[in-house]
Amino acid sequence: MTLLTDMNFSTLDILFFALLFAIPLIIVFVLMPWWIKLARAHKWVGNDIHKVDRPEVPESGGTVPAIAIIIGIALIGVFYTQFANQVWVLLACVVIASVIGFIDDRKRLSAIVKIISVTVAGLPFLLADAFHFIKLGHPVMPLMGTLQVTILYPLATPIIIAITSNAVNMLEGYNGEGAGTCVIVGIAMLLGGLIMNSAIAVIFILPFLAACIGFLKFNKYPARVFPGDVGTLMMGAMIGGVMILGGIEVATFCALLAHIFNAFYVIVSIRGLRESHTIRIKDIVVLEDNRIQASVQEGAPVTLPRLLLAFGELSEPELVTQFWKLSIMGGIFGVVAAVATAWTANAAAVAEGPLLGIYIGIWVACAVVFGILFWKNLRLRGIASIMIVLLLAGLGAIIIFGTFVIPLSLQMPSEFLGIAGLPKYAVQLGFLLIVGGPGFILWYLIQNRYFWRTIERFKVTFSNRQTQ
C-alpha cells in the first residue's frame, strides 16, 4: 500500500485534488440536464412508485456520474503515473459494472444473472494480480494484524465486487436514498484512508464523492432522474474497487453496514434472490397523502424500510433521512475500525508519538456523535444495537482467532495437513469458520427476534387504529 506520508505532496498536488473533485462535479451538473432530455426522448422512464400519482421519471441517470468517475480515474493516471496500473484495473471494473447495469436497465436481467455478471467486474483485480500487473495487499484486521491470505484474497475479489455492487443496488428505491448513502460511505472511506495513511484510498475516492454529490442534486426528493442499475452497480463496484486497492477493507465493510443489513434481510425474507418487480407483496404501502406506511400483509418482505416504518408512517424525505442517519452510524463504525486497524499496524509508533492522543480523540468524537444519533432516533436504536452486537461478535472472533487459532495452525505438523499438504491459510480459514460460525448464528437469532417482534407490534397498533 502506497502511504500518503511517502507522497511528498506539494501545492500542485493540492490543486490537482481540487480539480479531481471539481471536474467530475461539473461534468454531472452539465451533462445531467442533457441526459434527462435524452432519456425522455427514448422513453427510458420509470414510475416513481412511492408517490400516489406515480409520475414518470427518466431512468439510467447513473450513466452521467459513471462518465464523470471514469474521467476522474483517468486523470489520476495522467497526474500520478505510479498508479497507472491500478487506474487501468479500476477503470475496467467500473466500465464493466456500468455496462452490465445499463443492459439490465434495458433488458431486465434476472437477479441470478445480474449477480453472476457483476462478478465479471471483479475479474480485472484477480487477473491483474495473477499476471503481476498489480500486487494486491493483505487485509489488515484490528487487533490481529495482517492476514496472510496470498492466494485466497485475489480469488475473493470478484465476489467482493459482486457483494458491494448488489448491496448498493438493493438499497436504492427512494428519492436520494442510494446517492445519499453512497456519499456518506465515500466520506467514511476518505476519513478511513486518511487515518490508515492510504494514498490510493484518499486519491481514488475523490471523483466518486464528487460525482455522487452532483448526482444527489438531481436525485433528491422530488427526483428528476433515477440512477438505474447502471448507477447503483457502478457505485457499488467503485466502492469495492477503492476498498481493495486502498487496503481499507474493514473500515469500508463497517461503513456499508446499512446496505449489507438490508440486502441480508431481503434475501432471507424472500428466500432467495429476486428482482423487486417480481415481488408481488410489497414491504410498504403509499397512503393518499403520499406518506409511507409499513405493510401488514403476511409474506411481505422484511426490509429496513418496513422496519423503520413499523414505528409509524413517514413522508419519503423523512424516511430517506432515517437511512442517511443509519449510514452515518455505519460510517462512524468505519472510522472507529480504521483507527483500530491503523493502531494495530503501527502499535509502536502510536505508543511513542502524538498519534495516541489523536486516535483517542477521534474515538471520543465518534462516540459523542453516535450517542447523539442513538439517543435522538428511536427508530434507529434497535438496528444500531444489532449492528453493535454483530461488530462485537466479529471482534470476539478476531481476538480468539489471532490469539489461539493462528499460533495453533502454525505449530501443526505437516502430516496433519493432509497427504498433499494442505496450505496453512486453508487451515486458518477453516478454524475461522468454526470460531465465527456460532457467533454469527447467535447474532442472527437475536436480530431475527427483534425484527419480528417489531413488525408484530406494529400490526397490533395498526389493527387497533383501524377499529377506532
Summary of the structure (lengths in Angstrom):
residues: 468
radius of gyration: 22.5
end to end distance: 63.4
largest distance: 73.6
contacts: 1644
relative contact order: 0.11
helix: 74%
strand: 4%
